[in-house]
Amino acid sequence: MSASFLDVGDPRGGAPTIGVAVPVPEPWGTQLQEQRAGFGDRVAWTIPTHITLLPPTRVPAPSLAEVDRHLADAASFVEPFVVELHGTGTFRPVSPTVYAVVARGVGGCEQLEARVRSGPLQRRLKYPYHPHVTLAFDVPEEQLDRAYDELTDLRASFLVDEIVRYELGEEGVWYPARSFGLAR
């Protein structure tokens, strides 16, 4: 029987909240997390720097093995690819978010997202998928402006060769639970 997704909610009660993402490796991961915290983003240290493939989703705990098989299969169809982050963008006024633009590797991210968000993890999204790395979220307008301006010259490049399933801990921190290598 296939696992079914539930809306994000309380991680207790036998239905952990998971997310699936492309991790942003070092040195970029920590540098961008520090900058995010510097803009006053209260959740900066609870979320590893990433490109989302599956937003927070609750799944029944007994279905995690099926979800992991699905993620291993999804990853196995996509070849490793390079992501280049270049400059900043924003989702304002729809969402109080400033992000690093994925200037190269969009197709690879889209391919992974489509494969991940299928089968037992199929769900509707509130907005169309747009790969990005969040730099500031839900902070005052002045801080969003500062993030946008200060990181406009941001340049980072890294190889994507895995995806990670994260789990939301009871204390509100996201932890890597399992990684899945891309096709070799």
Sequence and secondary structure as in RCSB ss.txt:
>XXXX:A:sequence
MSASFLDVGDPRGGAPTIGVAVPVPEPWGTQLQEQRAGFGDRVAWTIPTHITLLPPTRVPAPSLAEVDRHLADAA
SFVEPFVVELHGTGTFRPVSPTVYAVVARGVGGCEQLEARVRSGPLQRRLKYPYHPHVTLAFDVPEEQLDRAYDE
LTDLRASFLVDEIVRYELGEEGVWYPARSFGLAR
>XXXX:A:secstr
     B S  S SS  EEEEEEE  TTHHHHHHHHHHHTT TTGGGS SEEEEEEEEE  GGGHHHHHHHHHHHH
HTS  EEEEEEEEEE TTTSSEEEEEEEE HHHHHHHHHHHTSGGG    SS    EEEEEES  HHHHHHHHHH
TTT EEEEEE EEEEEEE TTS EEEEEEEE   
